[in-house]
Structure formats: structure tokens, C-alpha cells
Amino acid sequence: MNIGSVRVRDVPESDIERALALSHLVFHESPDDERRKQQQQELSGHLRIGAYDGEELVGFAAAHPFVVSVPGGADLPCPGLSYVSVAPTHRRRGVLSAMMSELFARWTEQGAPLAALWASEAAIYGRFGFGPGTYGATVEIDSRRALALRVPPDERALHLLDARSVPTALAPYFESTRGLRAGRHARTEAWWREQWMARTDEEDEDLSPPRVVTLGDPLAGYAIYRTKAGDWSGGTAGLVSVEELEADGPEQAATLWRYLADIDLTGTVRAHGRPLDDPLSLFAADPDQVSVKNVEPALWVCLVDVRAALAARVWAAPVDVAIEVLDARITANAGTFRLIASPDGFSYAPTGDAPDLTVQARDLATAYMAAKPVADLVRAGLVTEHTRGAASMLDAALRTELLPHTGDSY
Ligand SMILES: CC(C)(COP(=O)(O)OP(=O)(O)OC[C@H]1O[C@@H](n2cnc3c(N)ncnc32)[C@H](O)[C@@H]1OP(=O)(O)O)[C@@H](O)C(=O)NCCC(=O)NCCS
């Protein structure tokens, strides 16, 4: 794939350092030597695509070999696009588009049913067939007073865990609950160590290293959080910033939220990227004490092979609809297909029938993950419903007990 003098090709091991330098340039980052070394090691095992203008590397993208849960709990191979960088001297002349075309060709060749990414800016990836596959909410608790609860907290013992033991202590629990929600990728030990426990918040360098609290033995829940001291002279209380909270059920979650809200010398608990159906807002006895500050797309998902992706998810109710899929990038996905599915069966094949629904690839990905109902997309004018009732029939089939969610970001 060429655009003018720019050629898109693999980035050899020997160019990883240059690729990282480009990525640090465009993301305005200057990581320390240890982090650079980690990134180099990480990239050496990844698919790496570059855009070269002569010998100059002007574009770079890499794909993590992720495995992501889809509705129903199955795990699918899902390359995780990352490090997407185009030199400021070469922006807006199609370098990213050319790299994406190459990546789609590679992913199709590999037989990847899905691809995913976390976007730096939400406006970029819809044109490439990615739609929000999970959403996250920022939730704040006013913890200047004890958290009032409508459910009895689980009174088993809480323990603070040495952060270094996190991969062994928490990974099996996370892994056992991961498939309950779509959109969660399997974490390697390196991911736990390097993405969770070693990450720093560049926007807030005053936050403490991660602290970890666990509930019960066997484990019934945990929270990873960091704290920041208040300003004594200005009279502002400190902050508890929650990175992840997982629990068996509402009583266990209540215990962990109560613990976080009770931490001395702090007055706010803030949690980013919470699932939109987090029960906290419901079981808080004083709804004014818990507020949802904003909701944003988290993991963006693309159905690289629509049929394979649909075949791997569960179907909550019978559906029989003809869907016209508009996909300018992956032509094998485009066309009208009859979807016949139920809890016991699945078929998806080209049809000459008139479509009941017309949907763009990006919106199909969002509907697939059950991140938004198709009916909402119809109401927004994004999906066209040619046959009345088709969207609600499809929604009943796509429905999942819990909303998709990923707490990770990258
Ligand atoms: C974002 C980035 C990769 C885009 O690369 P690029 O080579 O300029 O993109 P292209 O020229 O291929 O653009 C393709 C299309 O996307 C649009 N686009 C690209 N970046 C966009 C942005 N940040 N916001 C909105 N639209 C964008 C272009 O306008 C173009 O639209 P068109 O097809 O209607 O003409 C590049 O600007 C960059 O490296 N930014 C800093 C790092 C970053 O944000 N990376 C993304 C990480 S998820």
C-alpha cells in the first residue's frame, strides 16, 4: 500500500526504537528507561506496521494479541490496536488510512473475528468500522460522611495486599468473573504488573502507588485504588481514586465501597470507567451522595469477520431478520444477510430478500456487544428499520444480563 512517496510495510525489530520515538513524539510522552524497555519487549512480540517515507519512519501502528470476551462469555482472538502514530509532518494525507487497510488485510488473513482499541479521540475510528463496544462512567462518592447503604455489607475481613502479589492473588478471581461481561480481555501476568500495578497517572502525579484491598478468604471481591493527600492549608480533603473494583455481589461491593469512603483524611472517592449498570448508585441510601460525572466510550470494537463474530456470541431469544451491512473497508462483510438465531441455533447467510434493517459496520459492532440497543440506533437515525419491529426483535436476541465493560485502558 503506497500513498505518494510513503510505503506501508512491516516494521523490523531493528526499527522498534524508532517506532517508539515516533509514538512518544506524537503522544507527548517521555517515559523513563524502565518503561521504554518494557515497551520494547512488548512490541517485539506484536504485529508492527509502519509507513516509510524513503528511510524515514512517519507512521506506526502495532497490535497486541488480545483475547476478548464476547456476549455469553466466549473468548475470541481480538488484535488490540495500539501505538497509532503519524508524524506531525505527514498528518492528514492518508497515512493512518493506509496503515488501517494493511492491518485489515493482515487481520483477515489471520482469521481474527474482531479487533479493538482504546481511542485517544472518539472522532477517529468510526470511519474504519469501529464502534463503542463498552462504555465507562466516572462515578464520585461524597465521602465527607460515611456511605449510607440500603444493602447489608458483607462483614468478612478486609485485608491490604502487597501490590507485588497482585498478579498471583487477584488474577484467578478476575479471570473467573471476566466472561460475565463482554469486552474484557484476558490479562497476562505482565499486563497485571506493567499496566495495572506500575502505571502512573500523568495527569495527577501526586497520587500514591496502587493500594489493594481484598474481601474474604476465599476472595469475594477486591479494590485497587490510589490516594492523594488534601491541601491542609486550603482545607480541602484528600482523594481516593479507584482503578478497579470487582465483587461477587452487591453486599460484597457495598463493603468495598464503604471501606473506600471511610479512608481517613479523604473526602471524595472517584472511580473512572465503571460499568453503566454498576449497582452502587442504586444501593446508596442517599442518591445525592453518589454522582455519575460523565459517560464515555471505552473499548472500541470492529467486527473483522461479521459471521464468525456473530456465531461466537449467545442469543437470548429467537430472531429472524435480513440485515443489510454497509462496510466499505471489509467487503466480505458487506451485503444483505439473513440472521436466524436462537438460544439453540445460529445461521447467517447471504440472501436476496429485501432487508429488514440497514446498518453500518461501526453500529453493528456496538449492537453486537450489546453496548447500545439497536432501537436506540434506529431512533438516532443511524440504523434504518425497513420492517417495523425488526429492531426490537433483534434487541431481544442480543440482550445480555450485564452490560459490556472493560476497566482497562491503554
Ligand atoms: C490520529 C492520527 C493517527 C491520524 O493520522 P493521519 O495520517 O493524519 O490520518 P488520515 O490522514 O489517514 O485520516 C483519515 C481520516 O480521518 C480523519 N482524522 C484523522 N485524525 C482525526 C482526528 N484526530 N479527529 C478527527 N478526524 C480525524 C481525517 O480527517 C481523515 O478524514 P477523511 O477520510 O474524511 O479525509 C495522527 O494525527 C496522530 O498520530 N495523532 C496523534 C496520536 C493519536 O492520537 N493517535 C491515535 C491513537 S488512538
Ligand as a Chemical Component Dictionary entry (heavy atoms), coordinates in Angstrom:
data_LIG
# 
_chem_comp.id                   LIG 
_chem_comp.type                 NON-POLYMER 
_chem_comp.pdbx_formal_charge   0 
_chem_comp.three_letter_code    LIG 
# 
loop_
_chem_comp_atom.comp_id 
_chem_comp_atom.atom_id 
_chem_comp_atom.alt_atom_id 
_chem_comp_atom.type_symbol 
_chem_comp_atom.charge 
_chem_comp_atom.model_Cartn_x 
_chem_comp_atom.model_Cartn_y 
_chem_comp_atom.model_Cartn_z 
_chem_comp_atom.pdbx_ordinal 
LIG C1  C1  C 0 -4.709  10.436 14.700 1  
LIG C2  C2  C 0 -3.621  10.221 13.670 2  
LIG C3  C3  C 0 -3.059  8.827  13.778 3  
LIG C4  C4  C 0 -4.283  10.421 12.278 4  
LIG O1  O1  O 0 -3.350  10.092 11.245 5  
LIG P1  P1  P 0 -3.493  10.708 9.772  6  
LIG O2  O2  O 0 -2.492  10.023 8.917  7  
LIG O3  O3  O 0 -3.463  12.172 9.855  8  
LIG O4  O4  O 0 -4.948  10.235 9.371  9  
LIG P2  P2  P 0 -5.511  10.154 7.867  10 
LIG O5  O5  O 0 -4.883  11.238 7.039  11 
LIG O6  O6  O 0 -5.388  8.767  7.344  12 
LIG O7  O7  O 0 -7.043  10.490 8.155  13 
LIG C5  C5  C 0 -8.109  9.686  7.759  14 
LIG C6  C6  C 0 -9.383  10.412 8.057  15 
LIG O8  O8  O 0 -9.527  10.527 9.481  16 
LIG C7  C7  C 0 -9.692  11.885 9.837  17 
LIG N1  N1  N 0 -8.984  12.106 11.100 18 
LIG C8  C8  C 0 -7.730  11.758 11.376 19 
LIG N2  N2  N 0 -7.421  12.089 12.638 20 
LIG C9  C9  C 0 -8.520  12.645 13.160 21 
LIG C10 C10 C 0 -8.826  13.199 14.419 22 
LIG N3  N3  N 0 -7.896  13.236 15.400 23 
LIG N4  N4  N 0 -10.076 13.667 14.628 24 
LIG C11 C11 C 0 -10.986 13.635 13.642 25 
LIG N5  N5  N 0 -10.758 13.117 12.417 26 
LIG C12 C12 C 0 -9.531  12.638 12.178 27 
LIG C13 C13 C 0 -9.056  12.665 8.710  28 
LIG O9  O9  O 0 -9.564  13.964 8.647  29 
LIG C14 C14 C 0 -9.434  11.828 7.522  30 
LIG O10 O10 O 0 -10.792 12.087 7.198  31 
LIG P3  P3  P 0 -11.334 11.961 5.691  32 
LIG O11 O11 O 0 -11.178 10.497 5.316  33 
LIG O12 O12 O 0 -12.772 12.373 5.813  34 
LIG O13 O13 O 0 -10.471 12.863 4.869  35 
LIG C15 C15 C 0 -2.469  11.252 13.791 36 
LIG O14 O14 O 0 -2.992  12.547 13.699 37 
LIG C16 C16 C 0 -1.694  11.122 15.090 38 
LIG O15 O15 O 0 -0.681  10.438 15.140 39 
LIG N6  N6  N 0 -2.188  11.807 16.165 40 
LIG C17 C17 C 0 -1.532  11.762 17.465 41 
LIG C18 C18 C 0 -1.608  10.386 18.118 42 
LIG C19 C19 C 0 -3.013  9.831  18.179 43 
LIG O16 O16 O 0 -3.956  10.485 18.608 44 
LIG N7  N7  N 0 -3.133  8.578  17.747 45 
LIG C20 C20 C 0 -4.372  7.844  17.795 46 
LIG C21 C21 C 0 -4.288  6.943  18.978 47 
LIG S1  S1  S 0 -5.726  6.039  19.306 48 
# 
loop_
_chem_comp_bond.comp_id 
_chem_comp_bond.atom_id_1 
_chem_comp_bond.atom_id_2 
_chem_comp_bond.value_order 
_chem_comp_bond.pdbx_ordinal 
LIG C1  C2  SING 1  
LIG C2  C3  SING 2  
LIG C2  C4  SING 3  
LIG C2  C15 SING 4  
LIG C4  O1  SING 5  
LIG O1  P1  SING 6  
LIG P1  O2  DOUB 7  
LIG P1  O3  SING 8  
LIG P1  O4  SING 9  
LIG O4  P2  SING 10 
LIG P2  O5  DOUB 11 
LIG P2  O6  SING 12 
LIG P2  O7  SING 13 
LIG O7  C5  SING 14 
LIG C5  C6  SING 15 
LIG C6  O8  SING 16 
LIG C6  C14 SING 17 
LIG O8  C7  SING 18 
LIG C7  N1  SING 19 
LIG C7  C13 SING 20 
LIG N1  C8  SING 21 
LIG N1  C12 SING 22 
LIG C8  N2  DOUB 23 
LIG N2  C9  SING 24 
LIG C9  C10 SING 25 
LIG C9  C12 DOUB 26 
LIG C10 N3  SING 27 
LIG C10 N4  DOUB 28 
LIG N4  C11 SING 29 
LIG C11 N5  DOUB 30 
LIG N5  C12 SING 31 
LIG C13 O9  SING 32 
LIG C13 C14 SING 33 
LIG C14 O10 SING 34 
LIG O10 P3  SING 35 
LIG P3  O11 DOUB 36 
LIG P3  O12 SING 37 
LIG P3  O13 SING 38 
LIG C15 O14 SING 39 
LIG C15 C16 SING 40 
LIG C16 O15 DOUB 41 
LIG C16 N6  SING 42 
LIG N6  C17 SING 43 
LIG C17 C18 SING 44 
LIG C18 C19 SING 45 
LIG C19 O16 DOUB 46 
LIG C19 N7  SING 47 
LIG N7  C20 SING 48 
LIG C20 C21 SING 49 
LIG C21 S1  SING 50 
# 
